[in-house]
């Protein structure tokens, strides 16, 4: 029997969530009459508002307090029981997420076979041994449903009203309609080893705003506020600092409005790729074949140094993978992309 009420546990990180969106689209294509609920932690779940593939968004938080945490778990499990889901798809690999689905009485539970949770899954899927893009890996969880690996790309949905409000925020900072808008994301959640040096972001911004009618906007979450404040200190008014100012949906709308996005391997990079924004993406410590901007491999700048990818949070040696990426190279590529966009 075809499922009528589907629950999908989405990934916890921004970039992973974006890369998992094709799963929702492929489920909707297979089961057009089913009710599909996306379950995700707040505030990352905000990115799925307006998603045309889902009927409901199940957001939750994880308190640090032990008592509140236990209450939260009971509340989530009770909501799952009340939802009477007949199919559960786990895009997370944790024991706890599979335990919740079992406790929530979801009869068919699909997820990757990971340590300690085999008995919690009715349809375990072997995690692929060969290297492949994370988008493809997520799609493998659909194989038990007879859904083949598709060509569906990550996609995000924002309303025209939200985009207009985000542009108004930019207007308040001095941006005028018709100017070239370049986004810059100098941070990354995993660690500094993923990040192009901040002084080079600063130099690149200076060179770009020297071009006529060009505005650069830096953005990031609260953890990057100090870094971006240092980068922007003393720069012209045509360089904006929105670090820690925007919500995730406002950030997505601003990225959608950009003519170019210069970024480390990060959540905002995947947001830009989902909107098909021209990108320049720096890769060093991480693997571009697995987490590069999907469908935009030409956007990546990656130097073939012997220690890359190392997957370390902090470079233990000389940071050669990022220091070999010169500002001249990035500026030239930016000019080429902007010229092509204006044509």
For each residue, the residues with C-beta under 8 A, 3 or more apart:
1:
2: 31 34
3: 6 31 34 86 87 108
4: 33 34 35 86
5: 34 35 37 83 84 85 86 87
6: 3 27 31 34 35 36 37 85 86 87 88 89
7: 37 39 58 80 83 85 87 88 89 101 106
8: 23 24 27 36 37 38 39 88 89 91
9: 39 40 88 89 90 91 92 97 100 101
10: 17 20 38 39 40 44 45 48 91 92
11: 16 17 19 20 40 91 92
12: 16 17 40 41 44 92
13: 16 17 44 189 267
14: 17 18 44 47 189 248 266 267 268 270 271
15: 18 19 265 266 267 269 270 291
16: 11 12 13 19 20 134
17: 10 11 12 13 14 20 21 40 44 47 48
18: 14 15 21 47 154 156 267 270 271 273 274
19: 11 15 16 22 133 134 135 138 154 270 291 294
20: 10 11 16 17 23 24 91 135 138 154
21: 17 18 24 25 48 51 53 154 155 156 274
22: 19 25 26 135 138 139 150 152 153 154 155
23: 8 20 26 27 89 91 138 139 141 142
24: 8 20 21 27 28 36 38 51 53 54
25: 21 22 28 29 53 152 155
26: 22 23 29 30 139 142 147 150 152
27: 6 8 23 24 30 31 34 36 53 89 142 147
28: 24 25 31 32 36 52 53 54
29: 25 26 32
30: 26 27 142 145 146 147
31: 2 3 6 27 28 34 36
32: 28 29
33: 4
34: 2 3 4 5 6 27 31
35: 4 5 6 55 56
36: 6 8 24 27 28 31 53 54 55 56
37: 5 6 7 8 54 55 56 57 58 83 85
38: 8 10 24 45 48 51 54 56 57 58
39: 7 8 9 10 58 60
40: 9 10 11 12 17 44 45 48 57 58 59 60
41: 12 44 45 59 60 61 62
42: 45 46 59 60 61
43: 46 247 248
44: 10 12 13 14 17 40 41 47 248
45: 10 38 40 41 42 48 49 57 58 59
46: 42 43 49 247 248 249
47: 14 17 18 44 156 248 249 252 271
48: 10 17 21 38 40 45 51 54 57
49: 45 46 57 157 249
50: 157 158 159
51: 21 24 38 48 54 57 156 157
52: 28 157
53: 21 24 25 27 28 36
54: 24 28 36 37 38 48 51 57
55: 35 36 37
56: 35 36 37 38
57: 37 38 40 45 48 49 51 54
58: 7 37 38 39 40 45 79
59: 40 41 42 45
60: 39 40 41 42 72 76
61: 41 42 72
62: 41 69 72
63: 68 69 72
64: 68 69
65: 68 69
66: 69 70
67: 70 71
68: 63 64 65 71 72
69: 62 63 64 65 66 72 73
70: 66 67 73 74
71: 67 68 74 75
72: 60 61 62 63 68 69 75 76
73: 69 70 76 77 100
74: 70 71 77 78
75: 71 72 78 79
76: 60 72 73 79 80 100 104
77: 73 74 80 81 100 103 104
78: 74 75 81 82
79: 58 75 76 82 83 104
80: 7 76 77 83 85 100 101 103 104 105 106
81: 77 78 84 104 105
82: 78 79
83: 5 7 37 79 80 104
84: 5 81
85: 5 6 7 37 80 88 104 106
86: 3 4 5 6 106 107 108
87: 3 5 6 7 106 107 108 110
88: 6 7 8 9 85 101 104 106 108 109 110
89: 6 7 8 9 23 27 110 111 141 142
90: 9 93 97 98 101 109 110 111 112 121 141
91: 8 9 10 11 20 23 111 138 141
92: 9 10 11 12 97 111
93: 90 97 111 112 114
94: 97 98 114
95: 98 99 114 115 116 117 120
96: 99 100
97: 9 90 92 93 94 100 101 111
98: 90 94 95 101 102 109 111 117 120 121
99: 95 96 102 103 117 120
100: 9 73 76 77 80 96 97 103 104
101: 7 9 80 88 90 97 98 104 106 109 111 120
102: 98 99 105 106 109 120
103: 77 80 99 100
104: 76 77 79 80 81 83 85 88 100 101
105: 80 81 102
106: 7 80 85 86 87 88 101 102 109
107: 86 87 122
108: 3 86 87 88 122 123
109: 88 90 98 101 102 106 120 121 122 123
110: 87 88 89 90 121 122 123 124 125 141 144 145
111: 89 90 91 92 93 97 98 101 114 117 121 123 124 125 141
112: 90 93 124 125 126 127 141
113: 117 118 121 124 125 126 127
114: 93 94 95 111 117 127
115: 95
116: 95
117: 95 98 99 111 113 114 120 121
118: 113 121 124
119:
120: 95 98 99 101 102 109 117
121: 90 98 109 110 111 113 117 118 124
122: 107 108 109 110
123: 108 109 110 111 144
124: 110 111 112 113 118 121
125: 110 111 112 113 140 141 143 144
126: 112 113
127: 112 113 114 137
128: 132 137 140
129:
130:
131: 287 289 290
132: 128 136 137 289 290
133: 19 136 137 289 290 291 292 294
134: 16 19 137 138 290 291
135: 19 20 22 138 139 153 154 294
136: 132 133 139 140 149
137: 127 128 132 133 134 140
138: 19 20 22 23 91 134 135 141
139: 22 23 26 135 136 142 147 149 150 152
140: 125 128 136 137 143 149
141: 23 89 90 91 110 111 112 125 138 144
142: 23 26 27 30 89 139 145 147
143: 125 140 146 147 148 149
144: 110 123 125 141
145: 30 110 142
146: 30 143
147: 26 27 30 139 142 143 150
148: 143
149: 136 139 140 143
150: 22 26 139 147
151:
152: 22 25 26 139
153: 22 135 274 294 295
154: 18 19 20 21 22 135 270 273 274 294
155: 21 22 25 274
156: 18 21 47 51 252 271 274 275
157: 49 50 51 52
158: 50 162 163 249 252 253 256
159: 50 162 163
160: 163 164
161: 164 165
162: 158 159 165 166 249 250 253
163: 158 159 160 166 167 253 256 257
164: 160 161 167 168
165: 161 162 168 169 250 253
166: 162 163 169 170 246 250 253 254 256 257
167: 163 164 170 171 175 177 253 257
168: 164 165 171 172
169: 165 166 172 173 242 245 246 250 254
170: 166 167 173 175 181 215 217 240 254 257
171: 167 168 174 175 176 177
172: 168 169
173: 169 170 217 240 242
174: 171 215 237 238 240
175: 167 170 171 179 181 215 217 240
176: 171 179
177: 167 171
178: 213
179: 175 176 213 214 215
180: 211 213 214 215 259 260 338
181: 170 175 215 217 257 258 259
182: 208 214 215 216 217 258 259 260 261 262 334 338
183: 216 217 218 219 254 255 258 260 261 262 263 268 272 277
184: 201 204 205 216 217 218 219 261 262 263
185: 218 219 220 261 262 263 264 266 268 269
186: 195 196 198 201 218 220 224 227 228 231 264
187: 195 220 221 223 224 227 228 264 266
188: 191 192 194 195 264 265 266
189: 13 14 223 266 267
190: 193 194 286 313
191: 188 194 285 312 313 314
192: 188 195 313 314 315
193: 190 284 285 310 312 313 314 315 319
194: 188 190 191 264 265 266 282 284 285 286
195: 186 187 188 192 198 264 282 322
196: 186 200 201 264 282 322 325
197: 200 201 319 322 323
198: 186 195 201 202 227 230 231
199: 202 203 231
200: 196 197 203 204 325 326 327 330
201: 184 186 196 197 198 204 205 218 231 262
202: 198 199 205 206 231 232 235
203: 199 200 206 207 327
204: 184 200 201 207 208 262 327 330 331 334
205: 184 201 202 208 209 216 218 231 232 235 239
206: 202 203 209 210 235 236 239
207: 203 204 210 211 327 331
208: 182 204 205 211 214 216 331 334
209: 205 206 214 215 216 235 236 238 239
210: 206 207 214
211: 180 207 208 214
212:
213: 178 179 180
214: 179 180 182 208 209 210 211 238
215: 170 174 175 179 180 181 182 209 238 239 240
216: 182 183 184 205 208 209 238 239 240
217: 170 173 175 181 182 183 184 239 240 242 254 258
218: 183 184 185 186 201 205 228 231 232 239 240 241 242 243
219: 183 184 185 228 242 243 245 246 251 254 255 268
220: 185 186 187 223 224 225 227 228 243 244
221: 187 224 243 244
222: 225 243 244
223: 187 189 220
224: 186 187 220 221 227 228 243 244
225: 220 222 228 229 243 244
226: 229 230
227: 186 187 198 220 224 230 231 243
228: 186 187 218 219 220 224 225 231 232 241 243
229: 225 226 232 233 241 243
230: 198 226 227 233
231: 186 198 199 201 202 205 218 227 228 235
232: 202 205 218 228 229 235 239 240 241
233: 229 230
234:
235: 202 205 206 209 231 232 239
236: 206 209 239
237: 174
238: 174 209 214 215 216
239: 205 206 209 215 216 217 218 232 235 236
240: 170 173 174 175 215 216 217 218 232
241: 218 228 229 232
242: 169 173 217 218 219 245 246 254
243: 218 219 220 221 222 224 225 227 228 229
244: 220 221 222 224 225
245: 169 219 242
246: 166 169 219 242 250 251 254
247: 43 46 250 251
248: 14 43 44 46 47 251 252
249: 46 47 49 158 162 252 253
250: 162 165 166 169 246 247 253 254
251: 219 246 247 248 254 255 268 271
252: 47 156 158 248 249 255 256 271 275
253: 158 162 163 165 166 167 249 250 256 257
254: 166 169 170 183 217 219 242 246 250 251 257 258
255: 183 219 251 252 258 261 268 271 272 275 277
256: 158 163 166 252 253 275 277
257: 163 166 167 170 181 253 254
258: 181 182 183 217 254 255 261 272 277
259: 180 181 182 277 278 338 341
260: 180 182 183 277 278 279 280 334 337 338 341
261: 182 183 184 185 255 258 268 269 272 277 278 279 280
262: 182 183 184 185 201 204 279 280 330 334
263: 183 184 185 266 268 269 272 279 280 281 282
264: 185 186 187 188 194 195 196 269 281 282
265: 15 188 194 269 281 282 283 286 288 291 292
266: 14 15 185 187 188 189 194 263 269 270
267: 13 14 15 18 189 270 271
268: 14 183 185 219 251 255 261 263 271 272
269: 15 185 261 263 264 265 266 272 273 279 281 293
270: 14 15 18 19 154 266 267 273 274 293 294
271: 14 18 47 156 251 252 255 267 268 274 275
272: 183 255 258 261 263 268 269 275 277 279 293
273: 18 154 269 270 276 277 279 293 294 295 296 299
274: 18 21 153 154 155 156 270 271
275: 156 252 255 256 271 272
276: 273 295 296
277: 183 255 256 258 259 260 261 272 273
278: 259 260 261 299 337 338 340 341
279: 260 261 262 263 269 272 273 293 296 299
280: 260 261 262 263 299 301 330 333 334 337
281: 263 264 265 269 292 293 296 299 300 301
282: 194 195 196 263 264 265 300 301 302 322 325
283: 265 286 287 288 292 300 301 302 308 309 321
284: 193 194 302 303 305 308 309 319 321 322
285: 191 193 194 308 309 310 311 312 315 321
286: 190 194 265 283 290 291 309 311
287: 131 283 290 291 292 309 311
288: 265 283 291 292 297 300 302
289: 131 132 133 292
290: 131 132 133 134 286 287
291: 15 19 133 134 265 286 287 288
292: 133 265 281 283 287 288 289 296 297 300
293: 269 270 272 273 279 281 296 297 299 300
294: 19 133 135 153 154 270 273
295: 153 273 276
296: 273 276 279 281 292 293 299 300
297: 288 292 293 300
298:
299: 273 278 279 280 281 293 296
300: 281 282 283 288 292 293 296 297
301: 280 281 282 283 325 329 330 333
302: 282 283 284 288 308 321
303: 284 308 320 321 324 325
304: 308
305: 284 308 320 321 324
306:
307: 310 317 320 321
308: 283 284 285 302 303 304 305 321
309: 283 284 285 286 287
310: 193 285 307 315
311: 285 286 287
312: 191 193 285 315 316
313: 190 191 192 193
314: 191 192 193
315: 192 193 285 310 312 318 319 321 322
316: 312
317: 307 320
318: 315 323
319: 193 197 284 315 322 323
320: 303 305 307 317 323 324
321: 283 284 285 302 303 305 307 308 315 324
322: 195 196 197 282 284 315 319 325
323: 197 318 319 320
324: 303 305 320 321
325: 196 200 282 301 303 322 329 330
326: 200 329 330
327: 200 203 204 207 330 331
328: 331 332
329: 301 325 326 332 333
330: 200 204 262 280 301 325 326 327 333 334
331: 204 207 208 327 328 334 335
332: 328 329 335 336
333: 280 301 329 330 336 337
334: 182 204 208 260 262 280 330 331 337 338
335: 331 332 338 339
336: 332 333 339 340
337: 260 278 280 333 334 340 341
338: 180 182 259 260 278 334 335 341 342
339: 335 336 342 343
340: 278 336 337 343
341: 259 260 278 337 338
342: 338 339
343: 339 340
